[in-house]
Amino acid sequence: MTQCVRLILLLLCLRLMCPLVTGIFMDKLASKKLCADDNCVYTISLARAEEDYDAPDCRFINVKKGQLIYVYSKLVKEKSSGEFWAGSVYGEQYEDHMGTVGYFPRSLVSEQHVYQEANKTVPTTVRNLQKP
């Protein structure tokens, strides 16, 4: 029994000395994006979803037909990628999703109102998934 306890303690110590890498590495959607400002925080436009969309991973947002979405950036389409915009949902019936920002396909929305032109080209960045 004591050997079993020692083995468990040894394994726990090794685990603490060699932390596992966390996070999932995903393909980059684009190298550049169009924004209204350098930090992509100002709203470019308001769009309405023309159909439902189920997010394939954590970078995307779920969208329901008829839902309004604030658009903050538009990814610059590359050769084999689709065209995606980044935004957050809007409206009382979507309160549980308000404030969630993510990507969605441009093809499923129609722009309702343009607030300002997306004329700043900003490089997309890769986030460091490890803690400092």
C-alpha positions as CSV (number, residue, x, y, z in Angstrom):
1,M,0.0,0.0,0.0
2,T,2.8,2.5,0.8
3,Q,4.4,1.8,-2.6
4,C,1.1,2.7,-4.3
5,V,0.9,6.0,-2.3
6,R,4.6,6.8,-3.2
7,L,3.9,6.1,-6.8
8,I,0.9,8.4,-6.8
9,L,2.9,11.1,-5.1
10,L,5.7,10.7,-7.6
11,L,3.3,11.0,-10.5
12,L,1.8,14.2,-9.0
13,C,5.2,15.7,-8.5
14,L,6.1,15.0,-12.1
15,R,2.9,16.5,-13.3
16,L,3.6,19.7,-11.4
17,M,7.2,19.9,-12.8
18,C,6.1,19.3,-16.4
19,P,2.9,21.2,-17.0
20,L,0.8,20.0,-19.9
21,V,0.3,22.4,-22.8
22,T,-3.3,23.7,-22.8
23,G,-5.3,24.9,-25.7
24,I,-6.2,23.7,-29.1
25,F,-4.3,25.0,-32.1
26,M,-6.6,25.9,-35.0
27,D,-6.0,27.1,-38.5
28,K,-5.8,30.9,-38.9
29,L,-8.9,32.2,-40.8
30,A,-7.1,35.2,-42.4
31,S,-3.9,37.3,-42.1
32,K,-5.6,40.7,-42.2
33,K,-8.9,42.3,-41.3
34,L,-10.7,45.5,-42.1
35,C,-11.8,47.7,-39.2
36,A,-12.9,51.2,-38.4
37,D,-10.0,51.8,-36.0
38,D,-6.6,50.3,-35.2
39,N,-8.0,48.1,-32.3
40,C,-11.2,47.0,-34.1
41,V,-13.4,48.1,-31.2
42,Y,-15.8,50.5,-33.0
43,T,-18.9,49.2,-34.7
44,I,-18.7,49.2,-38.5
45,S,-22.3,48.2,-39.2
46,L,-25.5,46.4,-38.1
47,A,-26.4,43.2,-40.0
48,R,-29.4,40.9,-39.9
49,A,-29.0,37.1,-40.1
50,E,-30.9,35.6,-43.1
51,E,-30.5,32.1,-41.8
52,D,-29.4,30.1,-38.7
53,Y,-25.8,29.3,-38.2
54,D,-24.3,26.8,-35.6
55,A,-20.8,27.7,-34.6
56,P,-18.3,24.9,-35.5
57,D,-15.8,26.0,-32.7
58,C,-15.2,28.6,-30.0
59,R,-14.0,31.3,-32.5
60,F,-17.5,31.6,-34.0
61,I,-20.9,32.7,-32.7
62,N,-24.3,31.0,-33.1
63,V,-26.7,33.1,-35.1
64,K,-30.4,32.7,-35.5
65,K,-32.4,33.9,-38.5
66,G,-33.6,37.5,-37.9
67,Q,-31.0,38.2,-35.3
68,L,-29.2,41.6,-35.4
69,I,-25.4,41.6,-35.2
70,Y,-23.0,44.4,-34.5
71,V,-20.1,44.0,-36.9
72,Y,-16.6,45.1,-35.6
73,S,-14.3,43.7,-38.3
74,K,-14.3,42.0,-41.6
75,L,-11.6,39.4,-42.4
76,V,-9.8,39.9,-45.7
77,K,-10.7,36.8,-47.7
78,E,-7.7,34.6,-48.7
79,K,-7.5,32.0,-51.5
80,S,-9.1,28.9,-49.9
81,S,-11.0,30.5,-47.0
82,G,-14.5,31.7,-46.7
83,E,-15.4,35.3,-46.0
84,F,-16.0,35.9,-42.3
85,W,-17.0,38.9,-40.2
86,A,-16.6,39.4,-36.5
87,G,-19.4,40.7,-34.4
88,S,-21.8,40.3,-31.4
89,V,-25.5,39.6,-31.2
90,Y,-28.0,42.2,-30.3
91,G,-31.6,42.2,-29.0
92,E,-33.6,41.4,-25.9
93,Q,-34.5,37.9,-27.0
94,Y,-30.8,37.1,-27.2
95,E,-29.8,38.5,-23.8
96,D,-27.9,35.4,-22.8
97,H,-25.6,35.8,-25.9
98,M,-25.2,39.6,-25.8
99,G,-21.5,40.6,-25.5
100,T,-20.2,37.4,-27.0
101,V,-18.0,38.4,-29.9
102,G,-17.1,35.8,-32.6
103,Y,-16.9,35.1,-36.3
104,F,-19.8,34.3,-38.6
105,P,-20.0,33.8,-42.4
106,R,-20.6,37.0,-44.3
107,S,-22.9,35.1,-46.7
108,L,-25.6,34.6,-44.1
109,V,-26.2,38.2,-43.2
110,S,-27.4,41.4,-44.9
111,E,-26.0,44.7,-43.8
112,Q,-28.8,46.9,-42.5
113,H,-26.9,50.1,-41.6
114,V,-23.3,51.1,-42.1
115,Y,-22.1,53.3,-39.2
116,Q,-18.6,53.9,-40.5
117,E,-16.3,52.6,-43.3
118,A,-13.9,49.8,-42.5
119,N,-10.9,51.4,-44.1
120,K,-8.1,50.3,-41.7
121,T,-6.3,47.2,-42.6
122,V,-5.1,45.5,-39.4
123,P,-3.0,42.2,-39.2
124,T,-4.7,39.4,-37.3
125,T,-2.6,38.1,-34.5
126,V,-2.0,34.7,-32.9
127,R,-2.8,34.6,-29.2
128,N,-0.3,33.0,-26.9
129,L,-2.3,30.2,-25.2
130,Q,0.3,29.6,-22.5
131,K,0.2,31.6,-19.3
132,P,3.2,33.9,-18.7
